[in-house]
Amino acid sequence: MNEQVLAKIQQLPSPCYVVCEDLLEKNLKLLAKLQQKADCKILLAQKAFSMFYCYPLIDRYLAGSTSSGLYEAKLAHEYLTGENHIFSPAYNEKDFPEIAAICGHIVFNSFSQWDKFKQIALAAGCECGLRINPEYSTQKHAIYDPCAEGSRLGITLDNFAADDIAGISGLHFHTLCEQGSEDLAATLSVVEEKFGAYLHKMKWLNLGGGQLLTRRGYDMDLLVKLIRHLQQKYNLSIYLEPGEAVALNTGFLTAEVLELIHNKRDIAILDASAACHMPDVIEMPYRPDVVGAALPNKKAYTYTLGGATCLAGDIIGSYSFDKPLSVGDKVVFCDMAIYSMVKNNTFNGIPLPTIAVLKKDGQIKIVKRFGYDDFKNRLS
């Protein structure tokens, strides 16, 4: 980030999410190139990034989107023109007719869900799929592992009712989290071993998300090879549904230093909160980079950065700076487009950050401001 852009961002209201259009488009162009090279379809997983202001740009490059519930599906239906897919562990009876009316692809998590809703879905002309669970883990984060023992996500081979797939046109699996194509290759070998006989009967296969397709070093050639193999062996159309990869490293979160204290270490209290504005910092855990900062003790002044909530664990991490921090200084966190706006909250009455866009011409546009009413209207 150059000094001119950084200066503009630091003048924004605090806290504030800022998404850079040129960085977002860079990711989208890479994904569009993959679609063309592998003859596959890539969907935006809205659960990671639902900033619909950017949907017209996304619409130019991707084949559509995928949702986790009715509200995301409605957002896609309103602001995107591509395919509208949905998966939920369980659908609500009152929501399902509307889901079937706006979603072209519906994936079910169990045969009981399929039996319950298939007449409505098929009558609406939807292509229906089943989520499978290959029971093969390739990651260490149990909270994000759909293949962990006892998982509620996906149908295992033991529970796969082969006599109940009439009307099913595709299978879906999602087992990865921030991983590369090598882990996908290992997973696919298990999927083929367990479910290969059913793939021959399908029209499409969705390889899910969790693949950091736009991360530097991702083995795209291996991914294309895997997709080509599936197309040639099973005559399948292939879908990918990345969330993180679409908006990876495209956004920032500005925060202001409210107070400085010392308790065996220097601590800076910010108006941005891990608990409220970047929950993955606590859940993963995840340590975002800070513009101009380094690891603790690498530079002259080290501070632990935390939010202004009552949660003792509302800690973002420790960082070192060239100069001492002062009350009123701005701190800029990186990679804050994904799993931030979609997961933020108003715990303790902490305000939601403003949302802004850094346009390709260098101008910054404030897209959304939040106030007291946004906090109040979530309550009763």
Secondary structure as GFF3:
##gff-version 3
##sequence-region A 1 380
A	DSSP	alpha_helix	3	10	.	.	.	ID=ss1
A	DSSP	beta_strand	16	20	.	.	.	ID=ss2
A	DSSP	alpha_helix	21	38	.	.	.	ID=ss3
A	DSSP	beta_strand	41	45	.	.	.	ID=ss4
A	DSSP	three_ten_helix	52	54	.	.	.	ID=ss5
A	DSSP	alpha_helix	55	59	.	.	.	ID=ss6
A	DSSP	beta_strand	64	67	.	.	.	ID=ss7
A	DSSP	alpha_helix	70	79	.	.	.	ID=ss8
A	DSSP	beta_strand	83	87	.	.	.	ID=ss9
A	DSSP	alpha_helix	96	102	.	.	.	ID=ss10
A	DSSP	beta_strand	105	108	.	.	.	ID=ss11
A	DSSP	alpha_helix	111	123	.	.	.	ID=ss12
A	DSSP	beta_strand	127	131	.	.	.	ID=ss13
A	DSSP	three_ten_helix	142	144	.	.	.	ID=ss14
A	DSSP	three_ten_helix	157	159	.	.	.	ID=ss15
A	DSSP	three_ten_helix	162	164	.	.	.	ID=ss16
A	DSSP	beta_strand	168	172	.	.	.	ID=ss17
A	DSSP	alpha_helix	181	199	.	.	.	ID=ss18
A	DSSP	beta_strand	204	206	.	.	.	ID=ss19
A	DSSP	alpha_helix	220	234	.	.	.	ID=ss20
A	DSSP	beta_strand	237	240	.	.	.	ID=ss21
A	DSSP	alpha_helix	244	247	.	.	.	ID=ss22
A	DSSP	beta_strand	251	262	.	.	.	ID=ss23
A	DSSP	beta_strand	266	270	.	.	.	ID=ss24
A	DSSP	alpha_helix	274	277	.	.	.	ID=ss25
A	DSSP	alpha_helix	280	283	.	.	.	ID=ss26
A	DSSP	beta_strand	301	306	.	.	.	ID=ss27
A	DSSP	beta_strand	315	321	.	.	.	ID=ss28
A	DSSP	beta_strand	330	334	.	.	.	ID=ss29
A	DSSP	three_ten_helix	347	349	.	.	.	ID=ss30
A	DSSP	beta_strand	354	358	.	.	.	ID=ss31
A	DSSP	beta_strand	364	368	.	.	.	ID=ss32
A	DSSP	alpha_helix	372	376	.	.	.	ID=ss33
###
